[in-house]
Structure formats: structure tokens, C-alpha cells
């Protein structure tokens, strides 16, 4: 009897441990399928939604890339590739690198420059001649083989943030990252917690953090004024990748949702969630004998 009891106890402990491991297993979702741009929308300044001028955004060798071989001159045709869904509490990560040279007419500041836009407006809500979505930009920069040039900086097209309790209206703020020269791959990751906190990471190291992302500032043109209610906190929004005139490649785009079922009794409970949405919970059906 004692042996049977111990066996049952070990079985229960093992089951609980297995359940805990399953709850702790982080389920990253791949936003890019490695084959095509299904699930993404293109918006390029001066063109209608999903008019992908010059095949600017395309898939090559299993990567999302920006290319400018059809451009005679760049002419400030800034572009953004939007994922179809909005998110609020999550971690998003990309692995990127810069290659090649800018087309004629690319601004000097845009050399080896791209970005991940978070908490942004939707692609459909952008004006035809709008340059950047109202959003928080995690600015991706490549080194210029001389001097320092940090990456995962903050830029604020039509937005402001709070740092150390003070509203910051400066357009760009540098991170404390290293400089990454050449065509090496870099992993950029962003932790976004609704309207409370955003943190930037480079190759696993946190390099910048700030609070209370909100609409404000004047560094966007061509927008619909109804899309810019200054002072409104940004609790959710779109995710998009930039085309700013320098060829860039993304071999991975993935997201870890941090909002979901937080009821431990549910089959889809995750212990790493930070925001509850128990309307998403699913439960094991009880047998008649239970």
C-alpha cells in the first residue's frame, strides 16, 4: 500500500511538473512564413495601399528584403510593411542586416537605416502622401565603419514618451548599444507592455527603456488629423518594418504574445503572460464520470 501511495504521489508531482513546464514554454509566433508576404500590407508614400512600387518589399532566399533596383531616384518614397494584426502586450523580435548601397536621392541620414514601428496606426488609415505612420520607431542603424553608431534607438514620428518621469519631445534618442558594422546579422527585440513600458534589446542586452508612449510631436506629414489625437496614450497598435532607401534584409520576424488566459485551470494558461484576457481561456471537458 505504501509503495502504491508513493507511486501515485510521484505520478502527481510529475504531472504537475509537466504542466508547469508546458505553461512556461514560450510560444513564439512567426509573423513571416519564409515564402511570401501573406498577412502583410504595403504602404509606400505617394501610392495607394498595397501598391508595392518597384516591388520594393519582396521575399528573396527566405528573407523579407527591401530593394530599389526599379527606382531611378528615391524621391522620399518611404515605405512600410505592416503585419495584419494589432498587438498590445508582447515581445517582437527581428533578425536584420544591411547590404548594398542606397539608390540615388537617398538622404544621408538614411544610409544603413531602417526601423521596427510599434504601437502604430494601421496601414489603411495612412494618407496617400503620408511619410511615416504615427508610431513608436525602434530605429535600426548599421555602422559606417568609422565612429560609433548605436542601434535600437528611439524615434517618435507623431509621438512622445516619458523618461524618468518627464515628457520627452525630442525626436530621436540614442540607445547604449554597440556599433554593428558590415553585413552581420543583429537580433533586435522590443518588449511592449501596453501604454506603460517599452524596452529595446540588442542581441539579448537591454539598451533603452521608457514609459507612457503617447500621440504627440510634429515629425509626420500628410496624415489625417483624426489619426493624431495629441496626448492620447498608446495602448496597442500595428507593427511594421521600414523602407528608408538603404537595402535591408529580415530573416526572422517573430512575436511572443504576453496577453492571454491567466487562469491556471485552463488548458491554454501561460505563466509568462502579464495581461489577462480570460475570454480566451479553454478548459478540458469533464467526463460524465467526473
RAKA-V715805 format. One record per backbone hydrogen bond with DSSP energy under -1.0 kcal/mol. CO is the residue of the C=O (numbers start at 1). NH is the residue of the N-H. If there is no record, write none. Layout:
co-><CO/CO>
nh-><NH/NH>
This chain:
co-><1/2/3/4/5/6/7/8/9/10/11/12/13/14/15/16/17/18/19/20/21/26/29/37/39/41/42/43/44/48/50/51/52/53/56/58/60/63/64/65/68/74/76/78/79/80/81/82/87/88/89/90/91/92/93/94/95/96/97/103/104/108/110/112/114/115/116/117/118/120/123/127/128/134/136/137/137/138/139/139/140/153/154/155/156/156/157/158/160/161/162/163/166/168/171/173/180/186/187/188/189/190/191/192/193/193/196/197/198/199/200/200/201/202/205/207/208/210/211/213/214/215/221/224/225/228/229/232/237/238/239/240/241/243/247/248/249/250/252/253/253/254/255/256/258/258/260/261/263/270/275/277/278/282/287>
nh-><5/6/7/8/9/10/11/12/13/14/15/16/17/18/19/20/21/22/23/24/25/28/255/40/84/82/50/80/47/51/52/53/55/56/67/65/63/60/250/58/71/77/78/45/243/43/241/41/237/194/258/192/256/190/254/188/251/186/249/106/74/111/113/142/140/242/138/240/136/238/126/130/46/121/118/139/155/116/152/153/114/139/173/137/158/159/135/216/214/168/211/166/163/161/156/154/143/96/203/94/201/92/199/90/196/197/212/193/210/191/207/208/189/205/202/176/200/198/162/234/160/231/131/227/228/230/232/215/87/120/83/117/81/79/99/66/97/64/95/31/32/93/29/91/274/275/277/270/266/273/260/280/281/267/290>
